Amino acid sequence: MLGIVHGRAVLVSPGDCIGHGACKAACPVEAISLVFGSERRGVEIPLLKPNFESTVPGIFVAGELGGMGLIRNALEQGRQAVEYIAQRSRPAGQALDLLIVGAGPAGFSASLTALSKRMRFVTLEQESLGGSVFQYPRGKLVMTAPARVPLLGKVNFRQTSKEALLEFWQEAERKTGVKINYGEGVMEIRRDGAVFRVKTTRGEYAAGSVLLAIGRRGTPRKLGVPGEELPKVVYRLIDPEQYSGRHVLVVGGGDSALEAAASIADSGAGTVVLSYRGESFDRAKAGNRERIDAATKGGKLQLLMKSQVKSIQPESVTLDHEGRSVTVANDAVIVSAGGVLPSEFLRRIGIGIETKYGTA
């Protein structure tokens, strides 16, 4: 990733970075700092105090939403945030001490911490245990680092698969008896005197503190084209094998799109077309670019750079490719165009947000 040019270290292959903070700690001259965003592409981050409290007193943010998506960091933040919350005065009456939103790494660690401190708490998860990890494609390698988790002790995973990590968390859920309300999403959070009223898809809770441990993926970014409502259109890849023998279109130019296209091509799909509006995959890691190159050269994948989907039909998709209309046979469309961040949800609550441009 780094190279020496004219006697100085320069960034020569940023796509090879796996986003692991261990490099900062390992640098012998403390020359590496961790930053959010880039000079041109900002990242919206909620304003937080060192104890993870937001600009709304009593509402805390931990994990990916706060800008730290690494599993170890999320585990640590979830634990640290709850340890601070446990020191606050507890609400009177039947109100919960804490409501945790999300059961990814940060939310799960927070839940175990709250359980270990005998707090009155409820954890909500609108999907499944693992959060964004659950949404990874089958077999995806997950990078992490050792971390201390309440009730479990030291967790020594460094590089593992999605399935192995989820199996570990599921066993921890059974072993500790921690309760998580699955299939329950948050619709509204408002202050009501000394507590927060949290309206969900199933009911309402009162809590003295709220910890938001949700991801940054938010709502999938849609194409906004005719036919996108067809059931064959999805926004993430779960299992490449389900597309074996089918005609598949993948849309996007990031790592998730390249990983999806390459994995489906390797699984023996009938045809795989990768459509991207840009000229090059400059945001993707080198390993994923190499997989796409190999699949293209091997005839497993058709690459349509500088193309955009115009309409989706039941058995085909029409694209604009460099000014000309192209129609390809199609059984399934996977849109990997990122997500609309939950910034508006945070603003409705009153949480301040800042946009970081390559600054620590």
LUMPALO-109243 format. One line per 3 residues: number of its first residue (from 1); their letters; for each residue x, y, z of C-alpha. Coordinates in steps of 0.2 Angstrom, whole numbers, plus 5000, padded with zeros to 4 digits. Last residue first. Layout:
BEGIN
NUM) A) X:Y:Z; ...
# end
This chain:
BEGIN
360) ATG) 4957:5065:5060; 4954:5074:5044; 4951:5068:5027
357) YKT) 4935:5077:5024; 4924:5075:5039; 4906:5080:5038
354) EIG) 4898:5085:5055; 4882:5079:5062; 4872:5085:5077
351) IGI) 4859:5074:5085; 4842:5082:5086; 4831:5066:5085
348) RRL) 4826:5071:5068; 4844:5075:5063; 4848:5057:5067
345) FES) 4835:5050:5056; 4840:5062:5042; 4858:5055:5044
342) PLV) 4853:5037:5042; 4865:5035:5027; 4857:5032:5010
339) GGA) 4866:5016:5005; 4879:5009:4993; 4877:5006:4974
336) SVI) 4877:4987:4975; 4861:4983:4965; 4859:4965:4961
333) VAD) 4848:4961:4947; 4841:4943:4943; 4835:4933:4928
330) NAV) 4842:4944:4914; 4845:4943:4895; 4854:4959:4890
327) TVS) 4848:4975:4880; 4861:4988:4875; 4856:5006:4870
324) RGE) 4870:5017:4864; 4878:5032:4871; 4893:5024:4880
321) HDL) 4882:5010:4886; 4865:5014:4890; 4856:4999:4898
318) TVS) 4841:4989:4895; 4838:4974:4906; 4829:4957:4902
315) EPQ) 4817:4944:4907; 4805:4953:4918; 4810:4970:4911
312) ISK) 4822:4983:4920; 4825:5000:4913; 4838:5013:4910
309) VQS) 4853:5005:4919; 4869:5015:4916; 4885:5011:4907
306) KML) 4903:5019:4908; 4910:5001:4910; 4901:4986:4904
303) LQL) 4911:4971:4909; 4905:4953:4904; 4909:4939:4916
300) KGG) 4914:4921:4915; 4924:4922:4898; 4940:4918:4907
297) KTA) 4947:4936:4903; 4932:4943:4911; 4933:4932:4927
294) ADI) 4952:4935:4928; 4950:4954:4927; 4936:4954:4940
291) RER) 4946:4944:4952; 4961:4956:4949; 4950:4971:4953
288) NGA) 4944:4962:4969; 4962:4959:4975; 4967:4977:4971
285) KAR) 4954:4984:4982; 4940:4994:4974; 4938:5013:4974
282) DFS) 4947:5016:4958; 4936:5004:4948; 4938:5012:4932
279) EGR) 4929:5022:4919; 4913:5025:4929; 4895:5021:4927
276) YSL) 4897:5003:4932; 4888:4987:4925; 4894:4970:4929
273) VVT) 4886:4956:4918; 4886:4938:4923; 4880:4924:4912
270) GAG) 4873:4907:4916; 4880:4907:4933; 4893:4894:4938
267) SDA) 4898:4899:4956; 4914:4908:4950; 4904:4921:4941
264) ISA) 4893:4923:4956; 4908:4926:4967; 4916:4938:4954
261) AAE) 4900:4949:4952; 4897:4949:4971; 4915:4954:4976
258) LAS) 4915:4967:4963; 4899:4975:4968; 4904:4974:4987
255) DGG) 4921:4982:4983; 4914:4997:4974; 4909:4999:4956
252) GVV) 4890:4996:4955; 4877:4986:4946; 4877:4967:4945
249) LVH) 4867:4959:4932; 4863:4940:4932; 4858:4927:4920
246) RGS) 4855:4911:4929; 4864:4894:4929; 4869:4896:4947
243) YQE) 4862:4911:4955; 4857:4903:4972; 4876:4898:4973
240) PDI) 4881:4916:4976; 4873:4917:4993; 4869:4933:5002
237) LRY) 4871:4947:4989; 4864:4964:4993; 4852:4976:4985
234) VVK) 4839:4964:4977; 4829:4965:4960; 4821:4949:4955
231) PLE) 4805:4954:4964; 4801:4968:4951; 4800:4986:4959
228) EGP) 4815:4992:4949; 4805:4990:4933; 4806:5008:4928
225) VGL) 4822:5016:4934; 4826:5025:4951; 4843:5016:4953
222) KRP) 4840:5013:4972; 4852:5017:4986; 4849:5004:5000
219) TGR) 4842:5012:5016; 4855:5014:5030; 4872:5006:5027
216) RGI) 4880:5016:5041; 4876:5003:5054; 4866:5004:5070
213) ALL) 4873:5004:5088; 4862:5019:5094; 4862:5018:5113
210) VSG) 4847:5026:5122; 4847:5032:5140; 4833:5034:5154
207) AAY) 4821:5023:5144; 4803:5022:5140; 4797:5010:5127
204) EGR) 4784:5010:5114; 4776:4996:5103; 4779:4984:5089
201) TTK) 4786:4994:5074; 4795:5005:5087; 4792:5021:5097
198) VRF) 4805:5026:5109; 4800:5038:5123; 4815:5045:5131
195) VAG) 4816:5049:5149; 4818:5063:5162; 4804:5074:5154
192) DRR) 4798:5066:5138; 4812:5067:5125; 4808:5059:5108
189) IEM) 4814:5044:5098; 4804:5038:5083; 4803:5023:5071
186) VGE) 4814:5010:5079; 4814:4993:5071; 4808:4976:5078
183) GYN) 4812:4960:5069; 4823:4953:5083; 4820:4958:5101
180) IKV) 4837:4952:5109; 4838:4943:5126; 4855:4938:5133
177) GTK) 4854:4920:5139; 4873:4920:5142; 4876:4903:5133
174) REA) 4863:4905:5120; 4869:4922:5114; 4887:4917:5115
171) EQW) 4883:4902:5104; 4874:4914:5092; 4890:4925:5093
168) FEL) 4902:4911:5089; 4891:4905:5075; 4890:4922:5067
165) LAE) 4909:4923:5068; 4911:4906:5060; 4899:4910:5046
162) KST) 4906:4927:5041; 4923:4918:5040; 4938:4922:5051
159) QRF) 4954:4932:5052; 4959:4939:5069; 4947:4930:5082
156) NVK) 4954:4930:5099; 4939:4935:5110; 4945:4938:5128
153) GLL) 4932:4936:5141; 4914:4930:5137; 4903:4938:5151
150) PVR) 4909:4955:5145; 4919:4955:5129; 4938:4958:5128
147) APA) 4945:4960:5111; 4957:4951:5099; 4958:4958:5081
144) TMV) 4946:4958:5066; 4946:4954:5048; 4931:4945:5041
141) LKG) 4933:4933:5026; 4917:4931:5016; 4910:4914:5015
138) RPY) 4892:4918:5011; 4890:4936:5006; 4890:4949:5021
135) QFV) 4873:4955:5027; 4875:4946:5044; 4891:4956:5047
132) SGG) 4881:4972:5044; 4871:4968:5060; 4877:4952:5068
129) LSE) 4861:4945:5075; 4847:4947:5063; 4835:4961:5056
126) QEL) 4827:4975:5065; 4837:4973:5080; 4831:4979:5097
123) TVF) 4840:4977:5114; 4830:4980:5130; 4838:4986:5147
120) RMR) 4836:4985:5165; 4854:4984:5171; 4861:4969:5180
117) KSL) 4879:4975:5176; 4883:4959:5167; 4867:4961:5157
114) ATL) 4872:4979:5152; 4889:4973:5146; 4882:4959:5137
111) SAS) 4870:4970:5128; 4884:4983:5124; 4894:4969:5116
108) FGA) 4879:4964:5106; 4876:4982:5101; 4894:4986:5096
105) PGA) 4896:4970:5086; 4879:4970:5077; 4863:4969:5088
102) GVI) 4856:4986:5085; 4846:4999:5095; 4850:4997:5114
99) LLD) 4837:5004:5126; 4845:5008:5143; 4839:5010:5162
96) LAQ) 4822:5005:5157; 4807:5015:5164; 4796:5007:5176
93) GAP) 4797:5020:5190; 4812:5031:5192; 4826:5033:5180
90) RSR) 4844:5027:5185; 4857:5039:5189; 4872:5038:5177
87) QAI) 4886:5026:5181; 4879:5012:5170; 4879:5024:5156
84) YEV) 4898:5025:5157; 4900:5006:5157; 4887:5005:5143
81) AQR) 4898:5016:5132; 4914:5007:5135; 4906:4990:5131
78) GQE) 4899:4996:5114; 4915:5005:5110; 4926:4990:5113
75) LAN) 4915:4978:5102; 4914:4991:5089; 4933:4994:5089
72) RIL) 4936:4975:5087; 4923:4974:5073; 4931:4988:5063
69) GMG) 4917:5000:5058; 4922:5015:5068; 4914:5030:5060
66) GLE) 4901:5033:5074; 4888:5024:5064; 4900:5009:5063
63) GAV) 4901:5006:5082; 4894:5017:5096; 4882:5031:5098
60) FIG) 4874:5038:5114; 4858:5047:5118; 4857:5053:5136
57) PVT) 4861:5071:5132; 4857:5075:5114; 4874:5081:5106
54) SEF) 4879:5063:5106; 4887:5053:5121; 4901:5042:5115
51) NPK) 4911:5044:5132; 4924:5055:5122; 4909:5066:5116
48) LLP) 4901:5064:5100; 4896:5074:5085; 4888:5061:5072
45) IEV) 4899:5058:5057; 4895:5062:5039; 4910:5056:5028
42) GRR) 4917:5068:5015; 4923:5063:4997; 4934:5076:4990
39) ESG) 4949:5077:5002; 4945:5060:5009; 4934:5052:5022
36) FVL) 4938:5050:5040; 4956:5049:5046; 4968:5038:5056
33) SIA) 4986:5044:5058; 5002:5036:5053; 5019:5044:5057
30) EVP) 5021:5038:5074; 5039:5034:5072; 5039:5015:5075
27) CAA) 5022:5013:5066; 5014:4997:5074; 5000:5007:5083
24) KCA) 4994:5016:5067; 4996:5000:5057; 4984:4991:5069
21) GHG) 4970:5003:5064; 4964:4991:5050; 4955:4998:5035
18) ICD) 4959:4984:5024; 4971:4995:5013; 4975:4988:4996
15) GPS) 4964:5001:4987; 4976:5014:4993; 4990:5008:4981
12) VLV) 5004:5020:4980; 5002:5031:4996; 5019:5039:4998
9) ARG) 5034:5036:5009; 5049:5047:5005; 5066:5044:4998
6) HVI) 5062:5049:4980; 5047:5038:4980; 5046:5024:4994
3) GLM) 5030:5014:4993; 5015:5012:5004; 5000:5000:5000
# end
